[in-house]
Amino acid sequence: MKKYILFDHDGVLVDTEHWYYKASERALADIGLTLDKDRYLRDMGRGWGAWEQARAAGADEQTVIARRAVRDAYYQEYLRTEDIEIDGVADVLAELSKYVRMAIVTTAKRADFDIIHERRRIRPFMDFVLVREDYDRAKPHPEPYLTALRRFGATRQEALVVEDSARGLNAAVAAGIDCAVVHNAFTQGHDFSSASHRIATLAELKAIILGTAEVSEKTSVDVHPPRIPPAV
């Protein structure tokens, strides 16, 4: 039985991945640059953002810094105005809290995280939250998840990571922690072949942590597209 769950945030507990992409797309469109979604998704799996495309199109670092600030403003606008709920999350967390301790380990900035959770019932279930400002090296580096293990005083074997992207999965694998990947339409093209479990919804986590999940659960979701080749 697992004793701790380390949740990724965006795309797992709230439906924000699409809006982060739209904010980036809009920020680059303002200066006449087109963000290629397929390349964005490939770069996302490696832990990169939209700015590699901006640099490739000739943007200098000063422009990139300025566009980041614009992107952040657009993203926060979307967080306040768009529907980012994932149905049933609070109910699942309430049930899981009977069996495990939980934390959020996210690459979200603290300002964005606080906006998202102004009126949501997620944080009370968590022992702590690690946002981007709380560690030096972001996913896919294992540091965020290793930091969470230290905070709990937990071993790798006692924990389960829940992710929705290749970047997060790779961070969990590098940290030596089992990872359940939950289906997210935005990131479904990522390579999840190293995941310990593939699940359709968070409701399936209870069986995993209690050790009652069937062996076939790893492939319980029919969302296994071909591996995306590296960008060239």
Buried (B, 14 or more C-beta within 10 A) or exposed (E): EBBBBBBBBBBBBBBBBBBBBBBBBBBBEEEEBEBBEEBBBBBBBEBBBBBBBBEEEEBEEEBBEBBBEBBBEBBBBBBEEEEBEBEEBBEBBEEBBEBBBBBBBBBBBEBBBBBBBEEBEBBEBBEBBBBBEBBEEBBBBBBBBBBBBEBBEBEBEBBBBBBBBBBBBBBBBBBBBBBBBBBBEBBBBBBBEEBBBBBEBBBBBBBBBEEEBEEEBBEBBEBEEEEBEEEE
